[in-house]
Amino acid sequence: MKHFKTLSSYLEYIELPRPEHPMLSVFSATGDGFLPCPKASSPPIIVDCYSISLKKFVSGDLNYGRTKYDFTNGALIFIAPRQVIQWDDSVTFEQKGFSINFHEDFLKGTELAHQIKKYGFFSYSVNEALHLSPREERQMELIVENIEMEYHNNQDEFSKDIIISHLDTLLKYANRFYERQFLNRKELSNDLLEQFNRQLVDYFDSGELQRKGIPSVEQMADKMAVSQRYLSDTLKKETGKTTTEHLQLYLVDEAKDILLNPEKSISEVAYELGFEYPQYFSRLFKKRVGVSPSEYRAKYKMN
């Protein structure tokens, strides 16, 4: 797999002009001109750069990791360094939008170098792209125009600080718009919770729990075809609980029913629920319920 360690080598690969700055490139188009990716297709590649792009796909898929960007409305695409990306010759899109690419070292020594890692949208997948309203789109374009103006100016001692300040503003707006998207997609979030619960039921009913043990958050996200971080963020936003907490609560609810059967020991209940160590099950149960499994059984003992 090709690994591009410099911005210039990456831009050369996708057949774009060399950047005016060795660690930063800014492209914008209003119907003509360059806008990545002009290269017809690419096998999986890795780049040590961040990419922020506003594009409208007409057809085709852009693969990002194991997921795809596939949409027909203008949306912001965020790509982090060393993520696997690829596309084929079916990808076509309108020559309208912008693309900012910068090497991770461009941020070195700045506060943004730390802050940028906190933005979850750099790890989101296909149905998690940030879709913008026309007004939001224009706000982002205005910021990019300021970046582009500074980018094309003669570089001086203030240039980098000014550009990074604009990048910081752009990402803060993106974060605001992403929060808006979460609020406007409450129904979708509820569907996600229902899907999560259905996957858990299927996992338990199919006997996978006994064969494979308690599923990880990553396994659940894979089954639902979403990223692990998006699943956790969405459930946390809508329910106040993380994916791990939902898993634990489901296990505890199952345990409550099984504990009412006096023929099974606490250890047997733990093993049936996929716990390798009964002590861990007992600690988790007491943490969530407030009493130990034995105390719970005694309280609700079947006659």
C-alpha positions in Angstrom: 0.0 0.0 0.0 1.4 3.4 -0.9 2.1 5.7 2.0 2.6 9.4 1.1 4.6 11.2 3.8 4.6 14.6 2.2 1.8 16.8 0.9 3.6 17.4 -2.4 4.0 13.7 -3.2 0.3 13.1 -2.4 -0.9 16.0 -4.6 1.4 14.8 -7.4 -0.2 11.4 -7.1 -3.7 12.7 -7.4 -2.6 14.9 -10.3 -3.0 18.3 -8.7 -0.6 21.3 -8.8 2.2 21.5 -6.3 1.2 23.5 -3.2 2.3 27.0 -2.6 3.2 26.0 0.9 5.1 22.7 1.5 2.6 21.7 4.2 -0.7 23.3 3.1 -2.8 23.4 0.0 -6.1 25.2 -0.7 -8.3 24.5 -3.7 -11.7 26.0 -4.4 -13.9 25.8 -7.5 -17.2 27.4 -8.5 -17.9 25.3 -11.5 -14.4 24.8 -13.1 -10.8 24.4 -12.0 -9.1 21.9 -9.8 -10.9 20.1 -7.1 -9.7 16.7 -5.8 -9.8 14.0 -6.8 -9.1 14.5 -10.6 -7.2 11.2 -10.6 -9.6 8.7 -12.1 -9.1 6.0 -9.5 -6.8 4.8 -6.8 -6.1 1.6 -4.9 -5.9 1.9 -1.1 -3.4 4.6 0.0 -2.3 6.3 3.2 -1.4 10.0 3.6 0.1 11.8 6.6 -2.2 14.7 6.0 -5.5 16.1 7.2 -8.2 16.8 4.6 -11.3 19.0 4.9 -13.4 19.1 1.7 -16.9 20.3 0.7 -18.1 18.2 -2.3 -21.2 17.0 -4.0 -20.9 13.6 -5.4 -22.9 12.8 -8.5 -22.1 9.1 -8.5 -19.7 6.6 -7.1 -18.2 5.9 -3.7 -15.1 7.2 -1.9 -13.9 4.5 0.5 -12.6 5.7 3.9 -11.3 2.8 6.0 -13.9 0.1 5.8 -16.8 2.5 5.1 -17.9 4.7 2.2 -18.9 8.3 1.6 -22.0 8.0 -0.6 -24.3 11.0 -0.9 -25.7 13.4 -3.4 -26.0 16.5 -1.2 -23.2 18.9 -0.4 -21.4 17.6 2.6 -18.2 18.1 4.5 -15.7 15.2 4.4 -13.1 15.0 7.1 -10.1 12.7 6.7 -7.4 12.2 9.3 -3.7 11.2 8.8 -2.9 7.6 8.1 -6.5 6.6 7.3 -6.9 4.2 4.3 -8.7 5.9 1.4 -9.5 4.7 -2.1 -11.8 5.4 -5.0 -12.5 4.0 -8.5 -13.4 5.5 -11.9 -17.1 5.5 -11.0 -16.6 8.6 -8.8 -17.8 11.8 -10.4 -18.8 15.0 -8.6 -19.6 18.6 -9.3 -16.7 20.9 -9.8 -17.9 23.1 -7.0 -16.7 23.3 -3.4 -13.3 23.4 -1.7 -10.6 21.2 -0.4 -8.0 22.0 2.2 -5.1 19.6 2.8 -2.4 20.1 5.4 0.4 17.9 6.8 0.0 17.0 10.4 3.3 18.8 11.1 1.8 22.1 10.0 0.1 22.2 13.4 3.1 21.2 15.4 3.7 23.5 18.4 0.1 24.9 18.2 -2.9 24.4 20.5 -4.8 23.2 17.5 -2.5 20.2 17.2 -4.1 18.9 20.4 -7.6 20.2 19.9 -8.0 18.7 16.4 -7.8 15.2 17.8 -10.9 15.8 19.9 -13.1 16.3 16.9 -14.9 13.0 16.4 -16.0 13.8 12.8 -12.5 13.0 11.5 -13.3 9.3 12.3 -16.9 9.1 11.1 -18.1 7.0 8.2 -20.6 6.9 5.3 -23.9 8.0 6.8 -22.1 10.3 9.3 -20.8 12.9 6.9 -21.7 16.4 7.9 -24.5 17.7 5.7 -24.8 21.5 5.5 -27.7 23.8 4.9 -27.1 26.5 2.2 -26.5 29.1 4.9 -24.0 26.9 6.8 -22.3 26.1 3.5 -21.9 29.8 2.8 -20.4 30.3 6.3 -17.8 27.7 5.7 -17.0 29.1 2.3 -16.4 32.5 3.8 -13.8 31.1 6.2 -12.2 29.2 3.4 -12.0 32.4 1.3 -10.1 34.0 4.1 -7.7 31.0 4.3 -7.3 31.1 0.6 -6.5 34.8 0.5 -3.8 34.4 3.1 -2.5 31.2 1.4 -2.0 33.1 -1.9 -0.4 36.2 -0.2 3.3 36.6 0.2 4.2 34.5 3.3 5.5 36.3 6.3 5.9 35.7 10.1 2.1 36.1 10.7 0.8 33.9 7.8 0.8 30.6 9.6 -0.8 31.9 12.8 -3.5 33.6 10.8 -4.2 30.5 8.7 -4.3 28.2 11.8 -6.7 30.7 13.4 -9.0 30.4 10.5 -8.7 26.6 10.5 -9.6 26.6 14.2 -12.7 28.7 13.5 -13.7 26.4 10.6 -13.5 23.3 12.8 -15.4 25.0 15.6 -18.2 25.9 13.2 -18.1 22.3 11.9 -18.5 21.1 15.5 -21.5 23.4 16.0 -23.1 22.1 12.8 -22.5 18.6 13.8 -24.2 19.1 17.1 -27.1 20.6 15.1 -27.2 17.5 12.9 -27.4 15.3 16.0 -30.4 17.3 17.3 -32.1 17.2 13.9 -31.6 13.4 13.6 -33.2 12.4 16.9 -35.5 9.9 15.1 -32.5 8.4 13.4 -30.7 8.2 16.7 -33.7 6.4 18.2 -33.6 4.0 15.3 -29.9 3.4 16.1 -30.7 2.5 19.7 -33.5 0.2 18.6 -31.1 -1.4 16.1 -28.5 -1.7 18.8 -30.9 -3.5 21.1 -32.1 -5.8 18.3 -28.5 -6.8 17.6 -28.0 -7.6 21.3 -31.1 -9.8 21.3 -30.0 -11.6 18.2 -26.5 -12.1 19.7 -28.0 -13.6 22.8 -30.7 -15.7 21.1 -28.3 -17.2 18.6 -26.0 -18.6 21.3 -23.1 -16.4 20.3 -22.8 -15.1 23.8 -21.9 -18.6 25.1 -19.6 -19.3 22.2 -17.8 -16.0 21.9 -18.4 -14.2 25.1 -19.6 -10.6 25.7 -19.5 -8.6 22.5 -17.1 -5.6 22.3 -18.3 -2.2 21.3 -16.3 -2.6 18.1 -18.1 -5.8 17.2 -21.5 -4.2 17.8 -20.6 -1.2 15.6 -19.4 -3.5 12.9 -22.7 -5.4 13.0 -24.6 -2.1 12.6 -22.3 -0.8 9.8 -21.3 2.3 11.7 -18.1 3.5 13.3 -17.5 2.7 17.0 -17.1 6.3 17.9 -20.3 7.4 16.1 -22.3 4.7 17.9 -21.0 5.8 21.2 -21.5 9.5 20.5 -25.0 9.0 19.3 -26.1 6.9 22.2 -24.5 9.2 24.7 -26.1 12.2 23.1 -29.6 10.7 23.1 -29.6 8.6 26.3 -26.8 10.0 28.4 -25.2 6.5 28.4 -22.2 5.2 26.4 -22.3 2.0 24.3 -20.4 0.2 27.1 -23.0 1.2 29.6 -25.9 0.0 27.4 -24.1 -3.3 27.0 -23.7 -3.6 30.8 -27.3 -2.6 31.5 -28.6 -5.3 29.0 -26.4 -7.9 30.7 -27.7 -6.9 34.1 -31.3 -7.1 32.9 -30.7 -10.6 31.6 -29.1 -11.5 34.9 -32.1 -10.4 36.9 -34.3 -12.9 35.1 -31.8 -15.8 35.3 -31.1 -15.1 39.0 -34.7 -15.8 39.8 -34.0 -19.5 39.0 -32.7 -20.9 42.3 -31.2 -23.9 40.6 -28.3 -21.9 39.1 -25.4 -20.7 41.1 -24.1 -17.2 40.8 -21.0 -18.6 38.9 -23.3 -20.4 36.5 -25.3 -17.2 35.8 -22.0 -15.3 35.2 -20.7 -17.9 32.7 -24.1 -18.1 31.0 -23.9 -14.3 30.4 -20.4 -14.6 28.9 -18.4 -13.5 31.9 -15.0 -15.2 32.2 -14.7 -14.3 35.9 -17.8 -14.5 38.3 -16.2 -11.9 40.5 -16.4 -9.3 37.7 -20.0 -10.1 37.1 -20.8 -9.7 40.8 -19.0 -6.3 40.9 -20.8 -5.1 37.8 -24.2 -6.2 39.1 -23.8 -4.5 42.4 -22.5 -1.3 40.7 -25.6 -1.2 38.5 -28.3 -2.5 40.8 -27.0 -1.5 44.2 -27.1 -5.0 45.7 -25.1 -8.1 45.0 -26.5 -11.0 42.9 -27.0 -13.1 46.1 -28.8 -10.2 47.8 -31.0 -9.6 44.7 -31.9 -13.3 44.6 -32.8 -13.4 48.3 -35.0 -10.4 47.8 -36.9 -11.8 44.9 -36.7 -15.5 45.8 -39.2 -17.6 43.9 -41.6 -19.5 46.1 
